[in-house]
Amino acid sequence: MKIFGKHVFPRQIVLFSSGLLFLAATTYDVHRSIKNNQTPPSKEQLQALEDYIKSVRRPP
C-alpha cells in the first residue's frame, strides 16, 4: 500500500493507529481527572474519608 508515495505495511498502520488511540485515551483521562479535581470535596465526602481512615487505622 502506498501513502504519500511511500510503501507502508498494514502492520505499520495498525501500530500507528493504536499509538494514536493510546495517546488520545491518556489525554482524555488526564483532562477528566483535572476537571474532577477542580471542585472541592463536600462535607459528606470528607466525613466518609475520615470514617474510612479511622476504620483502617490499627488500635494503639
ChimeraX commands (.cxc) that place a marker at each C-alpha (Angstrom):
marker #1 position 0.00,0.00,0.00 radius 0.5
marker #1 position 1.34,3.45,-0.85 radius 0.5
marker #1 position 0.70,6.53,1.27 radius 0.5
marker #1 position 2.28,9.85,0.22 radius 0.5
marker #1 position 4.35,7.94,-2.34 radius 0.5
marker #1 position 5.96,5.61,0.21 radius 0.5
marker #1 position 5.26,1.93,0.67 radius 0.5
marker #1 position 3.56,1.30,4.03 radius 0.5
marker #1 position 2.79,-2.10,5.51 radius 0.5
marker #1 position -0.61,-2.72,7.14 radius 0.5
marker #1 position 1.17,-3.60,10.40 radius 0.5
marker #1 position 2.65,-0.09,10.47 radius 0.5
marker #1 position -0.81,1.42,10.07 radius 0.5
marker #1 position -2.16,-0.69,12.91 radius 0.5
marker #1 position 0.77,0.24,15.15 radius 0.5
marker #1 position 0.40,3.95,14.40 radius 0.5
marker #1 position -3.38,3.80,14.96 radius 0.5
marker #1 position -3.03,2.01,18.30 radius 0.5
marker #1 position -0.41,4.54,19.44 radius 0.5
marker #1 position -2.71,7.40,18.47 radius 0.5
marker #1 position -5.61,5.76,20.32 radius 0.5
marker #1 position -3.45,5.31,23.43 radius 0.5
marker #1 position -2.38,8.97,23.32 radius 0.5
marker #1 position -5.97,10.14,22.92 radius 0.5
marker #1 position -7.24,7.96,25.79 radius 0.5
marker #1 position -4.43,9.11,28.09 radius 0.5
marker #1 position -5.05,12.78,27.23 radius 0.5
marker #1 position -8.79,12.37,27.85 radius 0.5
marker #1 position -8.15,10.69,31.21 radius 0.5
marker #1 position -5.75,13.44,32.35 radius 0.5
marker #1 position -8.19,16.20,31.42 radius 0.5
marker #1 position -11.06,14.34,33.10 radius 0.5
marker #1 position -9.02,13.99,36.29 radius 0.5
marker #1 position -8.11,17.68,36.27 radius 0.5
marker #1 position -11.76,18.65,35.75 radius 0.5
marker #1 position -12.92,16.39,38.60 radius 0.5
marker #1 position -10.31,17.80,40.98 radius 0.5
marker #1 position -11.36,21.41,40.43 radius 0.5
marker #1 position -14.36,21.11,42.74 radius 0.5
marker #1 position -13.59,20.78,46.45 radius 0.5
marker #1 position -14.90,17.71,48.30 radius 0.5
marker #1 position -18.24,18.01,50.06 radius 0.5
marker #1 position -18.69,17.66,53.82 radius 0.5
marker #1 position -20.18,14.20,53.32 radius 0.5
marker #1 position -17.17,13.09,51.29 radius 0.5
marker #1 position -14.75,14.40,53.91 radius 0.5
marker #1 position -16.70,12.66,56.67 radius 0.5
marker #1 position -16.73,9.39,54.73 radius 0.5
marker #1 position -12.96,9.67,54.22 radius 0.5
marker #1 position -12.35,10.32,57.92 radius 0.5
marker #1 position -14.58,7.36,58.85 radius 0.5
marker #1 position -12.67,5.12,56.46 radius 0.5
marker #1 position -9.30,6.24,57.82 radius 0.5
marker #1 position -10.49,5.57,61.38 radius 0.5
marker #1 position -11.74,2.09,60.42 radius 0.5
marker #1 position -8.46,1.15,58.73 radius 0.5
marker #1 position -6.17,2.55,61.42 radius 0.5
marker #1 position -4.87,-0.02,63.88 radius 0.5
marker #1 position -5.66,0.48,67.54 radius 0.5
marker #1 position -2.59,1.52,69.61 radius 0.5
marker link #1:1,2 radius 0.2
marker link #1:2,3 radius 0.2
marker link #1:3,4 radius 0.2
marker link #1:4,5 radius 0.2
marker link #1:5,6 radius 0.2
marker link #1:6,7 radius 0.2
marker link #1:7,8 radius 0.2
marker link #1:8,9 radius 0.2
marker link #1:9,10 radius 0.2
marker link #1:10,11 radius 0.2
marker link #1:11,12 radius 0.2
marker link #1:12,13 radius 0.2
marker link #1:13,14 radius 0.2
marker link #1:14,15 radius 0.2
marker link #1:15,16 radius 0.2
marker link #1:16,17 radius 0.2
marker link #1:17,18 radius 0.2
marker link #1:18,19 radius 0.2
marker link #1:19,20 radius 0.2
marker link #1:20,21 radius 0.2
marker link #1:21,22 radius 0.2
marker link #1:22,23 radius 0.2
marker link #1:23,24 radius 0.2
marker link #1:24,25 radius 0.2
marker link #1:25,26 radius 0.2
marker link #1:26,27 radius 0.2
marker link #1:27,28 radius 0.2
marker link #1:28,29 radius 0.2
marker link #1:29,30 radius 0.2
marker link #1:30,31 radius 0.2
marker link #1:31,32 radius 0.2
marker link #1:32,33 radius 0.2
marker link #1:33,34 radius 0.2
marker link #1:34,35 radius 0.2
marker link #1:35,36 radius 0.2
marker link #1:36,37 radius 0.2
marker link #1:37,38 radius 0.2
marker link #1:38,39 radius 0.2
marker link #1:39,40 radius 0.2
marker link #1:40,41 radius 0.2
marker link #1:41,42 radius 0.2
marker link #1:42,43 radius 0.2
marker link #1:43,44 radius 0.2
marker link #1:44,45 radius 0.2
marker link #1:45,46 radius 0.2
marker link #1:46,47 radius 0.2
marker link #1:47,48 radius 0.2
marker link #1:48,49 radius 0.2
marker link #1:49,50 radius 0.2
marker link #1:50,51 radius 0.2
marker link #1:51,52 radius 0.2
marker link #1:52,53 radius 0.2
marker link #1:53,54 radius 0.2
marker link #1:54,55 radius 0.2
marker link #1:55,56 radius 0.2
marker link #1:56,57 radius 0.2
marker link #1:57,58 radius 0.2
marker link #1:58,59 radius 0.2
marker link #1:59,60 radius 0.2
view
